[in-house]
């Protein structure tokens, strides 16, 4: 799966339509907040949401940021996978 990465989001396109997306914003100088995840019905149940969250968290942490989530899906993923 190839994610298109921008400053404040990552997404997957299929025929110019976004079929999966994660959005995040800088909360302060050291922290990003994941505030939205979306996976189309056609991709649900394939672990795409988890891949989006994991990739975003990994990339932001590599840049030295902490990550929190106001998005319920991302918050649950962080709790289950990072103990947060």
Backbone as a ProteinNet text record, in pm:
[ID]
protein_1_A
[PRIMARY]
XXXXXXXXXXXXXXXXXXXXXXXXXXXXXXXXXXXXXXXXXXXXXXXXXXXXXXXXXXXXXXXXXXXXXXXXXXXXXXXXXXXX
[TERTIARY]
84.2	0	89	62.8	142.2	61.6	120.1	56.8	113.8	26.8	68.3	80.5	197.6	224.9	231.4	161.4	165.2	199.9	213.2	256.8	163.2	32.6	-63.1	-156.9	-121	-203.7	-132.8	-185.4	-143.4	-270.7	-266	-386.7	-354.5	-457.1	-449.4	-555.5	-515	-608.5	-632.6	-753.7	-788.8	-870.4	-811.3	-877	-917.7	-823.9	-842	-944.5	-978.1	-1069.9	-995.8	-1007.8	-943.8	-1023.6	-953.8	-1019.1	-973.7	-868.7	-823	-740.2	-752.9	-682.6	-666.3	-555.3	-532.2	-488.5	-545.5	-512.4	-457	-357.9	-297.7	-255.1	-247.8	-208	-116.4	-35.4	56.7	-22.5	-8.8	-79.5	1.6	131.7	225.2	362.6	466.5	600.1	651.8	601.1	657	557.8	431.1	328	236.1	202.4	100.8	-20.9	-138	-265	-321.8	-346.1	-417.8	-565.3	-631.7	-770.4	-871.6	-824.3	-919	-856	-930.4	-893	-1017.3	-995.3	-1105.3	-1057.5	-1139.4	-1114.6	-1247.1	-1246.4	-1369.7	-1420.2	-1547.4	-1608.3	-1536.6	-1489.4	-1424.5	-1292.3	-1231	-1102	-1110.6	-1225.6	-1239.2	-1212	-1158.7	-1130.7	-999.3	-919.4	-792.4	-671.7	-697	-588.1	-531.3	-601	-552.2	-547	-649	-650.2	-531.9	-504.1	-390	-259.2	-248.2	-126.2	-108.6	-218.1	-211	-163.8	-224.6	-187.4	-42.2	-4.5	132.4	234.5	206.7	299.5	309.8	196	197.3	272.5	243.3	309.3	459.8	498.8	641.1	711.4	651.9	714.8	723.9	619.1	621.9	722.7	729.9	827	970.8	993.6	1127.4	1171.5	1074.1	1103.6	1113.7	1097.7	1114.4	988	872	745.6	681.4	605	516.2	384.7	306.5	179.4	68.9	-40.1	-162.4	-274.3	-389.6	-499.8	-632.1	-699.8	-836.6	-933.7	-884.7	-962.8	-977.4	-1098.6	-1121.3	-1047.7	-1041.2	-971.1	-821.7	-761.5	-618.3	-587.9	-677.2	-657.8	-656.3	-750.1	-754.5	-628.4	-583	-461.8	-340.9	-329	-217.4	-224.1	-343	-358.1	-316.9	-359.2	-331.7	-188.1	-126.8	4.8	118.2	86	189.5	167.4	59.4	29.4	-2.4	-52.6	-82.5	-229
-117	0	123.7	213.5	335.5	452.6	514.7	631.6	757.5	848.7	980.4	1065.1	1123.9	1196.2	1346	1419.9	1564.7	1610.4	1738.7	1791.3	1752.5	1751.4	1729.6	1610.7	1523.3	1406.5	1304.9	1183.2	1077.7	1015.7	971.1	914.9	816.8	741.8	648.7	692	699.8	734.1	613.8	606.9	507	578.1	591.6	663.8	804.9	877.2	1016.2	1034.5	927.5	935.6	888.4	965.6	926.5	811.6	698.6	580.2	551.1	617.1	606.5	730.2	779.7	904.3	915.5	974.1	1010.5	1156.6	1233.3	1375.2	1403.1	1490.3	1528.2	1673	1735.5	1876.3	1896.1	1998	2031.6	2092.7	2031.6	2078.1	2185	2163.3	2259.6	2233	2287.4	2275.1	2131.6	2045.2	1910	1797	1832.5	1729	1747.7	1634.1	1630.1	1555.9	1597.2	1533.3	1468.5	1337.4	1269.4	1291.3	1363.4	1399.6	1335.1	1262.4	1200.5	1082.9	973.5	862.7	824.1	784.1	742.9	627.1	523.4	411.8	381	378.6	352	211.3	191.1	60.1	-49.8	-16.8	-117.8	-168	-92.8	-132.2	-173.7	-159.5	-191.6	-338.8	-364.5	-500.7	-555.9	-470.8	-513.8	-457.9	-388.1	-332.7	-201.9	-139.2	-14.8	97.8	108.8	212.1	198.9	76.8	52.6	88.6	55.8	90.4	241.2	312	458.4	516.3	471.6	524.2	490	365.4	324.3	402.1	421	494.6	640.2	703.4	843.6	859.4	773.7	781.8	762.5	662.1	634	752.7	808.7	921.2	1045.3	1074.3	1191.7	1173.7	1053.5	1028.9	1035	990.7	1001.6	1146.9	1236	1379.3	1443.9	1363	1413.4	1459.7	1430.7	1473.9	1363.7	1404.3	1313.6	1312.3	1205.9	1194.3	1162.4	1236.9	1209.6	1194.4	1148.2	1129.8	1177.2	1262.7	1298	1214.7	1150.8	1056.8	927.7	877.2	758.7	635.7	617.1	500.8	508.5	623.6	640.1	631.8	685.1	677.9	532.8	453.1	311.8	240.1	272.2	209.6	242.4	369.3	408.2	333.3	321	249.2	103.2	38.6	-103.2	-131.7	-39.7	-65.9	10.1	114.4	195.2	208.4	150.2	157	296.8	379.3	519.8	539.6
0	0	0	-89.5	-99.2	-42.9	59	119.5	56.5	21	-24.8	101.8	120.3	244.3	218.5	302.2	301.1	442.9	461.6	591.8	705.8	680.2	788.1	765.8	670.4	646.2	557.9	558.7	467	412.5	288.2	231.7	119.4	80.7	-30.9	-131.3	-256.5	-362.9	-452.4	-504.7	-604.3	-710.4	-828.5	-938.6	-896.3	-837.6	-794.5	-683	-614.4	-501.3	-376.1	-267.7	-142.2	-81.9	-58.7	-2.9	140.2	184.7	323.2	354.5	479.1	513.7	664.7	704	843.1	844.6	937.5	948.4	1086.9	1092.5	1219.8	1214	1332.1	1337.8	1456.9	1445.2	1552.2	1667.1	1783.6	1902.6	1974.5	1978.3	2035.6	1974.7	2030.4	1969.6	1965.1	2052.7	2062.5	2035.3	2012.5	2004.7	1884.1	1820.9	1715.5	1766.6	1719.7	1753.6	1627.6	1634.2	1525.8	1553.3	1464	1490.3	1396.5	1295.6	1204.4	1130.7	1123.5	1035.5	957	832.6	746	659.6	651.2	560.3	492	359.8	285.4	314	292.4	314.8	237.2	117.8	32.8	89.5	181.6	240	386.3	446.5	588.9	615.9	734	774.6	722.4	658.2	600.7	675.7	785.1	864.4	811.2	718.3	657.6	761.1	844.7	948.2	1042.4	1084.6	1173.1	1104.5	975.6	901.5	892.1	870	863.8	996.5	1106	1237.7	1268.6	1249.1	1279.8	1197.3	1069.9	984	1027.3	1055.5	1098.7	1230.1	1326.7	1457.5	1441	1366.6	1345.7	1281.1	1176.9	1107.2	1195.4	1270.5	1358	1470.8	1527.3	1633.7	1581.3	1459.1	1399.4	1388	1373.6	1364	1502	1607.8	1743.3	1812.2	1754.6	1813.6	1896.2	1995.3	2067	1991.3	2010.3	1940.1	2039.5	2029.3	2104	2001.5	2047	1952.7	2012	1939.2	1974	1890.6	1787	1705.6	1786	1799.4	1882.2	1831.2	1699.2	1645.3	1676.3	1650.3	1675.3	1825.2	1907.5	2053.1	2098.6	2049.3	2084.6	2036.1	1914.6	1861.1	1950.8	1992	2078.8	2212	2268.3	2395.3	2381.4	2273.5	2253.6	2212.3	2140.6	2083.8	2150.3	2222.5	2287	2436.1	2484.7	2627.6	2675.4	2587.9	2625.2	2654.4
[MASK]
++++++++++++++++++++++++++++++++++++++++++++++++++++++++++++++++++++++++++++++++++++

